[in-house]
Amino acid sequence: MTNWRAVFGHDEPYDEQVDGIETAVETARDGGYAVIEGACGTGKTMIALTAGIDLVRDPETDFERVFVLTSVKQQLRQFEADLETINATLPDDWNPVSGLTLVGKADVCPYNRERAAGFDDGTVYDRCETLRDRTRDLTGEGGETTAGTLAARARQQQTGLADSGRPNAGARFLETAGEPTPYPPEIPEYDTGGPVGSEVEYCPFYARYLEDLPDDGEGEAAEAVPFDFTETGLVTPEELVALSVRHGTCPHSVMGALLSHVEVVIGNYYHAFDPTTIAAFTGALLDESTFVVCDEAHMLEPRVRDLVSERVADTTLRDAETELSRVIQPVKLEREGRRATGGSKTADADLVRAELADTDVSFDELEATLEFVQDLRGELDRRVRAHLDREHPGWNADLDDMTALHDDEIPLRDPAVPAEDEITEWARRAGYPDPTWVRAESVGAVVARILNEAEDEERSRAAPAVGRVLGEWYRRGHTDHFREIELERTWNDTEPADSWRRVYTAKFALHNCVPSDAIGSRLASFGGGILMSATLEPMDAFTEVTGLEYLAREEGRPVVERRYGLHFPEENRESFAVAAPKFTYDNRGSPGDDNPTRTAYADALAKIARLPGNVLVGMPSYAEAEWAAGALEGRIEKPVLLDASSGDEATQSLKDEFFAGEGKVLVTSLRGTLTEGVDYKGDRLSAAVVCGVPIVNTSSPRTKAVRRAYDDEFGDGFEYALTVPAVRKARQAIGRVIRSPEDVGVRVLLDERYARDSWDSVRPYLPDDGEFQPVSLDMLGMGLERFRSRLE
């Protein structure tokens, strides 16, 4: 065991931290994973960073970097803060630990950050790729100029020298991250010397990056980084932009150059599990020299399930249809003795034939794929209209006032019975053989290449995305994958007044019901690591659904579990599991109903809400949150704030209002963002209550399909797919109260399933440390008063 204490960022570790660090180090040396459930205050981020950095700096291991994955921005900031703490306390003769936080192009592109040159979040990716390609074309082998010349020409506009050599007083600088760049706010152009209009736009930041790369492709790309990252320590996104643009180079390219050279990389789950991101950016990190940290690991399964599922929208099918037509049209017209006229820039027949000659895609396949996509859109339209006719008769009478329509699903098989889906059956009956599905991916790639060549512009095309989804639709199984049509409520007044497209976006969806293989295979690619959260129990279920059990069983890679409870003063908290009637639909009815169950919950909520300070109320849905807020209005003297499904800005405003001034009650849905990843530290929260067990809508076709797939995979789909995630949601919500040794508060789980042993009890899924005392509704008031008097 090496001296990890030299890395640890504080004077004395907790006992749990000593055990956690040494367990993680020993397990990773054997290629395994430590699975740690640690209550708030355990210091999980410091455990993970200390263990990982110790392994990276130990010359006897093969580890070269720590790769942190977290789904919560606040936790990302915590890793940054802890890494800064480690660097501040390292021995004087040690280099600081180099670190980098990953973000997207939209966050670091100088033009996009300042909304200059027509950039915005919707166009930055396509514009960036086009400008990069043009810059490479101008500077590559046989190009017009050098990268250094391009950067100098753009810089010349700012240094005040016109072509005549006289000062140019009108020069303007693009500024971002508090730094002036050497370039103008407009995209510069290079005149290739051809006819009028032969000027080519290029990116001066990328040109400078290319200029700084080692000559002849030798050396490392990190040599193009304009600062000494071995001495800089953690480089935050804002610092990355400032350090890069000061030198006139591209921040995103610098981030890519640093990626595999820094010792700690902090990112999101999609950096390790999204196939597109891995292929384009982070692939170099996914090997045995990486120690991976999966933070908030209770979210690993649902997040990865979404990342490895596929969707293609009706609008994308339409765009792919247009792209296919533009490639097919010139050849077809030529065969008919006609020429293409008007419209957007289209490939000519010679270009299409030349590109096809270099591939194994035939012109007949282009036509067959176009016909397939057209018919697929027609079948989608037919199914959506039939569904709406069945579920909402008269739906198209007045769509401008159709408030009854909501997000919906159209299953393409019985979700409880694995079988071939109806679209696959339809395609076979319609005469489309298996190769039509499989070849669509190759066809899409060729179409994109032809159009990019014709337009001299690299941009995202629809045809490759459609081709990929069609190929996956054909290849994937029918038990572990579920196919449906998703209807997302939108508004598009450019569509006809009686068209469903006016109010819905429709998507063909291919859901990965059991992502354990995808998770397990990705974890297998790393050298070892830690998966951690405050809510992982039951551990056996967690290791099964994340593929860890498979790694241990089939590959012999150790998986070591640890659980650390709250070690803050017990006298500062009370935790109740209240035997209230089950808060299920059968008992409570609709939010407008008046019955004994709702009366009991309203009374209990009022007792808890009257506690001094801020109180958080978590309900199973936003509709139930609205009911609870109404039930509390007039019964308590505090202001009652109601959270609704909204954007980040509205949520942040609501949090600010909740934290300001005297005590309030905040009522929200357990499906929202206010019950996970939000730090209610200090006196921001004195009590939290969860009403019911927040099991997702079991009538959803997708939920039924996941449950059935989990039945087949793990034996108990209801437990693995529904009950366990619901209890973790509840535990996350009540975990907001006690965040430090000084925090004082009450935690309440309100539903008899938390309090009693019964056929549907969830008490076995709570920690077995006796924290949550079972009490009756009558005794709840006495317990609250006893706690309040103890603190007075």
C-alpha angles and dihedrals in degrees: 000000000000124000098272089166088079087064098041108105101219137060098248128014122219115252088251090055093052091051093043095050095045092045092051093047095048093044094048091050086063092047094257143124133249113214109202128186105189128171119232109289094035089111095235095166091054091047091053097044094045093050093045097046091046090055093046093051094044106099090207094067131069093226114122103170147012115234112199119199119190133160097204123076092212090057090049088057089049091056089049091050094048092048089052088050091051092050092049092056103039118121111277094247094053124097113239116261107261115228141174134194114214122225135160130269091259090064098049108028105109093215094049095045089057096035088238129156092017094299122148137156091270096054105029097094096049094041092048094052092047093050092046092051092049091048091051091047091053094047104032129094107313091010125146098249146348129280090241091055092051092051091046093051091053091045091049090066088061101041089066100249119127121198088270090059092245119128117271106215094185096067115133128196128219107231128195139157088018092299131108113230122216091242140076123258089247125077108258122232133215119215108222091196095248129119123310109301094032092118112122123209116226139173113251092196091057091043090057090048091053090048090054094051116106114272120262092009093287122135129023128310087232087075086075091062107111096216137049102260091182088068099034100069115199115015111202120202091257091050091046091055093046094048092046102045091045084065092040095244133128113272094204092051090048089052089053092048091052095044100095096031105058120084098230125036117186117199148133132276092262089062088068104027109031107094094210094051092046093051094047103036127353104040092109090065096057103088142092093277090070125088104205127208117198106195122191083021093175084077094051096093099048094040094050091044088061094044094053094044121092134224135176121188127220088243091055090051088051092051091047089051089054092048093050090049092051091055095043098043102072094051092044093049092046090055088052092049094250135114130230112251137188126347127084124335107290132188115258123236094255092054092048092050092046093051093046090050089061093053139051091244116109129208089243089059090053090055093044092051092049091052091048093051091047092051091044090056089048092052090048090052091049094050095047092050092047091050093050092046089053099042101031111026110203091018094148097051093095114357092171087071101032101125092153092074115095139164108304145175130225108198117214093206137014100285092214094053118057109225142132112296124247096245092056089049091047092052092052092050090047090058101255109138125210095266090064089067096041098045094048090086094056091043091052092051092051093048091053092049093050094049093046090051092047094049096036087228132110111218140146111281128198098220097071092048092050091046092051093051093046090051092049091046089059098042103045124089126251100231102048092035127054124201124206144141113256119208114202116193109238138143126239115166091185089075121085116280093247098042122109087220086073091069105018141054108207123205136184103229129198107192122199100219097185111037094171091106092051092047095043095047091050093048088049090061092063125077093238140295152158132292111194144168141142089249117045103121129151087053096191091058091047095051091048098051093044095051093244092120089056092050091052095044102040104025100032094234109150120243112194121190128209131177124193120185131203111300096183119114109293092213089067095066146044123199121195133186102197122207095223119150111283109277094226128135091251090058103035103031120195121343091257095055123107112214141134094269094056091043091053092050094046090052093048093047091051091053092052094042091057091065113111116268133014121341126197118207118195118198130185093248143004090256090056090045089057090051093049093049090051092048091054096046109102094010096079133037096227124094112261116217120198122207117211132188100279146134129287094265095055091045092051090049090052091050091050090052091048093051096046124089128338128000120299140172119243116197118195145153119266085226091063133084101257097077099054132048095005116121111221091181126170115359095342091105132024100171141014128192130189118202115208131339105295098226111166122247103294092197092067110112090223092052091049090051093050090048092051092046090051090049088058095042104039106012100243113059096173092056098042100038102034119011101045096047090047094054090047088054090053093047091049090054097050089043089072092080107064109045104145141019090264097051118109124195156120128257120197131186106194113201131077091240087073093048108040139047109243140134091280098032117139094192092105088063093059120088109278094228095103093244094136110064114207109234136166124243089256092053094048092077092049092049092050092049092047091053093047093050091048090059097045 
